[in-house]
Amino acid sequence: MSKQLEDFIRNNRRQFDDLEPGDELWARIEQRLPQPAKEVQLKREPKTYSLGFVLKIAASIVLIMGIGFFAYLHTGKKQPGVDLAAINPEYAKQQMHYASLVEAKRTEVRTIAKADPKLYQAFSTEIEKMDATYKKLNHDLATSPNQERVLRAMIRNLQIQTQVLNQQLEVIEQYNNFKTQNHETQSI
C-alpha cells in the first residue's frame, strides 16, 4: 500500500505544489520570531600593569627557573639507572673494589703534583685516557645488549688502571730514592 501511495504522489506532484503560502504568512512568522539583540561592541581598554607587579612576576620566573636548573644539575650527577648487581653480583663487587682501589691510587699519585708538576702531568695524561674509555663503557652499559660483557670490559679497564697507577707509584718511589741518594752524596 505504501508503494502505491508513493507512486501516486510522484505522479501527481505538480498538482500538490500549486498552492504555496503567501508572502503575508511569512511576514507574520517573522514578526513572531524574537528579534536578534543588537550587537554592542564594547571597546576593551588595554590593561596596564604596575612596574612592581611586573617585577614580581619576573622574579618568580627567575626563581622557578633557578630551582629547575639546580634540580637538573643534581639529578644529572647520578649514575645511569643500571644496577650492576642485577647484571652479575660478582662482577658488581669486583667493579666496586677496583673503582675504590683506583681512586686510592690516584690520591697517592696526586701527592707529587706540587713537588713535580711535569711528572704528574705525564702520569695523569695516561690515566685520563683510560678513564675516558671507562666512562664510555659505563655510558654504553645501559644500551648494550650484552651488558655482562661491557661490565667485564669495565672491570678489565679498572684493573689496567690499577696496574698503571702501581707502576707510576713505583717510579715516584724510585725517583724520590734517587733524589735522596743524590742529595746525600752531594752533601758528603
Secondary structure, 3 states (H helix, E strand, C coil): CHHHHHHHHHHCHHHHCCCCCCHHHHHHHHHHCCCCCCCCCCCCCCCCCCHHHHHHHHHHHHHHHHHHHHHHHHHHCCCCCCCHHHHCHHHHHHHHHHHHHHHHHHHHHHCCCCCCHHHHHHHHHHHHHHHHHHHHHHHHHCCCCCHHHHHHHHHHHHHHHHHHHHHHHHHHHHHHHHHHHHHHHHHC
